[in-house]
Amino acid sequence: MSEDNENILDAAMDCKKITAILKDNIDKAIGLWALLSVLENRPEIREKLKSSSHKEQNKLIVSALYSEFTLSLARVFDKVTLRENYERGTDRASLPNLLYYLEDNDLVRWFASEHVKDTAVGIEEIDNESYVDALKKIIRVRLHYRKFMLDKTGIACLKSIHSYRSNDIAHSLFNKKEDFYLSFADVSRLLNLAIELIDELMYVILSESHYILETKQNLEKTSLAYWQRLADI
């Protein structure tokens, strides 16, 4: 095996590990988002929790959910420096790192070729469709992410979540220059982006269909029932 082929295989294995971890982090973020979304959209439940005899405990629970949700989403979009990109010296399981790997067109073609399962006479056309479909999925993901990163509001969303993580969760700063406001709309937009990208990449990299959107819808329903029971509504 040539050194180039070995490098491609090593990079492919890294991508598989990153994608599997991203899937778990996004699953967790979806579950937390579903719980917080109910509180965002149902003021009667919020007020009931605030006026409950256990209001202090409820406040701590909501704060913990929000912090863990922010951390989960920040991990998904963990930034990778140019130096780390150049040296491939980071093991961060984040979308930016995964998409850096997928800028390598040889690696992209390797993943696409993995979807050609059989080369028997008579099904070459089907195989070719699978190959092209996998290529298109990765190209769509790359273009979608680049478009997001060129959008001022997209960059602002990412800056907000990283700043909130660093300045309000990971550290307690007594000379903080400014408060970082993290709106629910911002985090929802980032979560939706992560869902769209990982849904495509799971198929190409892990050959799995995840049904993330279906999972999200189901969790929204069960989360509403949870808060209603807790608030005694």
N, C-alpha and C positions, 0 to 999 in steps of 0.2 A: 504493500500500500504506500502511495506517495505521501510526502509530507503535507501537501495541499489537501489530500483526501482525509488525512488524519486530523488536520485542523478543522475541516468542515464537520467531521463527525463529533469532535470535541465541542464545537460551537452548537451543533444540533442537540447534544445531550444537555448543554447548559440551558438552551431555550426550552427544552422539555421540563427541566426542573423549575425554571422561572415561571413557566405557564401554569404548572400545577400549584405552585405557591400562590400565584396571583389569583387563581380560581378560588382557593380557600379564603384569601383575604377579601375578595369581592363578595363571596357568599356571606361572610361575616358582616361586611359593611351593609349589604342588602337587608339582613335581619335587623340590624340596629337602625337603619334608615326607616324601615317599616314601622318600628316602634315609635320613633321620633316624629314620623310623618303624621301619625294619628294625633299627637299632641299639637302639632303645627296647624292641623286642619279642623280640629274639634275643640273649640274654646270651652264648651260646656264640660268636657272631661278635664281640661286644664284647671278650670276653676274649682271643680269638685275635689281634685287632688290637693289644691292649695288650701282649701278650707277644711280638709280632713283632719281628724285628730292625730293622724300620722303624717302631717304635712312636712315635717322636717325630714323624715325618712324618705318620703316621696321626692323631695327636692334633691336629696343625695343620690337617689336612684337615677333621676333624670340627668343630673350632672355627670354621673359615671357613664351613662349611656352615650351622652354627647361627646365626652372626652374619648371614649373608646372608638366611637364612630369616626371621629376626626383622625385619630391615630391610624386606624385601618385604612382610611382613604389616603392619608399622607404617605403611608407605606406603598400603596399602589402607584402613586405618582412621585416616588422618591427620586430626587434629582441626581443626575450623574454628571460629574465634571468633565470638561474636555480632556483633561489629563487622564482621568480614569477611562474614558472612551478610547483614547489613543493606546493605552497600555492594556486595555481589557482587564484592569486590575481590581474590578469591583465585583462583589457577589450579591449585589442588591437585586432582590426579586421584584423589580418594578417595571411598569410599562415603558418608561423612557429607556431603561437598560435593554429590555427585550427588543424594542424597536430599533435600538442602535445595532444590535446583532442582525436584524432583518434588513438593514441597509446593504448587506452583503448579498449581491444578486446570485452568486454561486450557492450560497446557503438557501436562498429562497427557492432556487431550482431544485435543490436536493429535497426540500420538504415537499415540493409539488410532485416530484418523481415518486415519493413514497405512496402517493395515492393511485399509482398505476399498479394494480394488484395482479394483473394477469395479462400476458402478451400473446395468448393463444390466437390462432387465426380466426378472424371473424368478429373480434371485439376490439380491434385497434381504435375504432372511432370512439367507443365508450371510454377507453383508457385515455385517449387524447382529451376528451371532454373533462375528465376528472383532473387531469394535469392542468389544463387551462383554467378550470374553475378554482383550483387551489392557488394558482398564480394570481388570479384576479382578486381573490379574497385578501391576500397579503398586500397587493398594490392598493386596494381600497382602504385598508387599515392605515397604511403609510400616508396616503393622501389625506385621509380624514384627520389624522393626528397633526400633520403639518398645517392643515387649514386651521385647526383649533389653536395651534401655537402662534399663528400669524394674526389671530384675532385678539384685539386689546382686552376684551372682556374675558377671554379664555385665559390669557396670561395673568390677568388680575385675580381670577379664581384660584389659580395655582399659587400665586404669591400669597394670597390670603390664607390658604390652608396651611402652607409651610410656615408662615409667620405666626399663625395662631398656635400651631404645634410647638414651635420653638420658644415662643414668648409667653404663652399662657398655660401650656400643659407640661412640656419637658423641663422648663426652668421657671423660677420665680425671680423676676428682675425688679430691683428697686429703683433703677434709673431708666425705666422703659421710656423710649422717646414718644411712642404713640400706642393707642389701643387698636388692635386689629379686629375689625368687625367681620365676622364670618356669617353671611346670611344663609338661610336654609336653601334659597334658590341657587346660590353658588355651589354648595355641596351636592345638591341634587343634580346639577348640570354635570359636575365632575363624575358622579356615580354613573349617570346615564352614559357618558362617554366611555367609561371603563367597561360597562356592560356590553356596549356595542362592539368595542374592539376585541374584548376577550372572547366573546361568543364566536366571532369569526376565526380568531387565532386558535381556539381550542380544537376546532375542526381540522385546521391545517396541521398544527403541530402535534396534537395528541390523538387525532382521529376520533374525537369524541364530540357528541352533541350534548350541550349542557342544559338547554331549556331555561336559561337564566331568567328571561322575562316572565315565564310561567311561574317560576319559583317566587319572583318578586310579587306577583299578583296574589298568590296564595298566602304569603307572609303578611301582606297588607290586611287581609281578612282576619287572620288569626291574631294579629297585633291589636286590631280594634276590639276583638272579643276579650283580650287580656286586660286592656285598660278599662273597659266597661266593667269587668268583674272587680278590678282593683278599686275603681272609683265608686263601685256599687250603684251603677246606672242601669 
